[in-house]
Every structure is written in C-alpha cells, then in structure tokens.
Amino acid sequence: MSKSLKRVRAALEAAGLEPDIREVGQARTAQEAADSVGCEIDQIAKSIIFRAEESGEAVLFLTAGGNKVCADKASELAGEPLGKADATLIRSQTGFAIGGVAPVGHLNPIRAWIDPRLLEFTRIWAAAGTPRHVFALDAHLLPGLTGAEAAPFTE
C-alpha cells in the first residue's frame, strides 16, 4: 500500500470512519471513476488545486464531477489571483501526485472550498491518494474533515 493511500486511510480512521476504499484501475476522468463505482458523475468529488499567485500556496476546490471551476469566482473566494499549480507545488503541499489528490490526509494545511452540488448527495467518492483508488464518504462530513467552506465557484 502506498504512503499516500495509507495517509488517507489514517486520516479517515482518525476521524472515526471505517474507510470504504476501492481500487478502480486508471480513472483519468470523473466519468470513468463514476462508471467504476456505479454512481452519478456529480457524486465524484474532484480535487482541483490552484496556485495562489500572491501567497504562492496551493488552494483546493472540491467540485462535483460534472462541474468546472470558474477561475474568476475561485480567485474572488481565495482573495487573490489564482494560476496553474504545478506538480511540485501540489506534491510539496499535499503529499499527493496529480490525479490522486485526496481531500484529506494532506501533509500541510490547505485552504479549501466545496461545491454545494456535492452536498446534495449522501454518498460521494473521492481520490484516496493515488490515481487508482477512491473512497466513499457521506458528503456532509467532508466540510468538517477538510475545513472546506461551501461556496459557489463553478461555471
């Protein structure tokens, strides 16, 4: 088991949850992930990371699988312009590789926002630290686990 997957499992267990982690093979898109676990595309929580241009920090937007982050709305929430986060920034702040960024188990704290669409579901799925693993979770637990604030930031 990879260090990243172990870190996600440990974060979920520390929160008193019994992780339902599944290997899905390569799920390069939210639709592929949804098909692999048998859910709607919007039940996939995508972890979208941007680079905050003034602070240099990574910021996280957890969005429903069928939605896209609006850069202007996201920048307004972050309070500074946002740009593309490179693999080095993502790895150094979260500890995860692109394609496997989980909403929990980050190496360092990260400012985060959650798409209200995700909160319409009881059960959602998110990356579990690798591009091949996902975990299920009651969506209503995600803000408390991540510190993410629900806000409208999608197109």
C-alpha positions in Angstrom: 0.0 0.0 0.0 1.4 3.4 -1.0 2.3 6.0 1.6 -0.4 8.3 0.2 -3.1 5.7 0.4 -2.0 4.9 4.0 -2.2 8.6 4.9 -5.7 8.9 3.6 -6.8 5.7 5.4 -5.2 7.0 8.6 -7.0 10.4 8.3 -10.3 8.8 7.8 -9.8 6.3 10.7 -8.6 9.2 12.9 -12.0 10.9 12.2 -13.7 7.7 13.5 -14.7 6.5 10.0 -14.3 3.0 8.5 -12.8 3.7 5.1 -14.5 2.2 2.1 -11.5 2.4 -0.3 -11.7 0.7 -3.7 -9.2 0.2 -6.4 -10.7 1.3 -9.7 -7.8 1.0 -12.1 -6.9 4.1 -14.1 -9.8 6.6 -13.7 -8.5 9.5 -15.7 -11.8 11.3 -15.7 -14.7 11.8 -13.3 -16.9 9.9 -15.7 -14.5 6.9 -15.6 -14.4 7.0 -11.8 -18.2 7.2 -11.6 -18.6 4.3 -14.0 -16.2 2.2 -12.0 -18.1 2.6 -8.7 -21.6 2.8 -10.2 -22.6 6.4 -9.3 -23.6 9.6 -10.9 -20.8 11.8 -12.3 -21.6 14.6 -9.8 -21.0 12.1 -6.9 -17.3 12.2 -7.7 -15.5 14.8 -5.7 -12.8 16.3 -7.9 -9.8 17.9 -6.0 -8.8 20.9 -8.1 -5.7 22.7 -7.0 -4.6 26.2 -8.0 -1.6 28.2 -7.1 -2.4 31.4 -5.2 -0.3 33.9 -7.1 0.4 36.3 -4.2 1.0 33.8 -1.4 2.4 31.1 -3.5 0.3 28.5 -1.7 -1.8 25.8 -3.1 -5.6 26.2 -2.7 -8.1 23.4 -3.0 -11.6 23.4 -4.7 -13.6 20.3 -4.2 -16.1 20.2 -7.0 -18.8 17.8 -8.3 -17.5 15.6 -11.1 -19.7 17.2 -13.8 -18.8 20.8 -12.8 -15.9 23.1 -13.8 -14.3 25.6 -11.5 -14.8 29.2 -12.7 -11.4 30.9 -12.3 -12.8 34.3 -11.5 -15.2 33.0 -8.8 -12.4 30.9 -7.3 -10.0 33.9 -7.3 -12.6 36.0 -5.5 -13.0 33.4 -2.8 -9.3 33.0 -2.4 -8.8 36.8 -2.2 -6.0 36.7 -4.7 -5.4 35.8 -8.4 -5.1 32.0 -9.0 -2.9 30.3 -11.5 -2.0 26.8 -12.5 -0.4 24.7 -9.8 2.5 22.6 -10.9 3.2 19.1 -9.8 6.0 20.2 -7.4 3.7 22.6 -5.5 0.9 20.1 -5.4 3.3 17.3 -4.1 5.0 19.6 -1.6 1.9 21.0 0.0 -0.5 18.0 -0.2 1.9 15.0 -0.5 -0.1 13.7 -3.4 0.6 13.3 -7.1 -1.6 14.9 -9.7 -4.5 12.6 -10.4 -4.6 11.2 -6.9 -5.1 14.3 -4.7 -7.4 13.3 -1.9 -9.5 15.8 0.1 -8.0 14.5 3.4 -4.6 13.4 4.5 -2.6 16.4 3.3 1.0 16.9 4.5 0.3 20.6 5.2 -2.9 22.6 5.8 -4.6 23.9 2.7 -7.3 26.5 2.3 -10.3 24.7 0.7 -13.8 25.3 -0.7 -16.5 22.8 -1.5 -19.0 22.9 -4.4 -22.6 23.0 -2.8 -23.6 20.4 -5.5 -21.6 17.8 -3.7 -23.7 18.4 -0.5 -26.8 17.3 -2.3 -25.6 13.7 -2.1 -25.4 11.4 0.9 -22.7 9.3 -0.7 -19.8 10.7 -2.7 -16.5 9.3 -3.9 -13.1 11.0 -3.9 -9.5 10.1 -4.8 -7.8 8.2 -2.0 -4.3 9.3 -2.6 -3.5 7.5 -5.8 -4.9 7.8 -9.3 -6.2 4.2 -8.9 -8.0 4.4 -5.6 -11.2 6.1 -4.4 -13.1 6.2 -1.1 -16.8 6.7 -0.3 -18.0 9.2 2.2 -21.1 10.9 3.4 -20.8 14.3 1.6 -22.0 16.1 4.7 -18.9 15.0 6.6 -16.5 16.5 4.0 -16.6 20.1 5.2 -15.7 19.1 8.7 -12.9 16.8 7.6 -11.3 19.3 5.3 -12.2 22.7 6.7 -13.7 23.4 3.3 -16.3 26.2 3.1 -19.3 25.6 0.9 -19.4 28.4 -1.8 -20.5 28.8 -5.4 -17.4 28.7 -7.6 -18.4 26.7 -10.6 -19.2 27.8 -14.2 
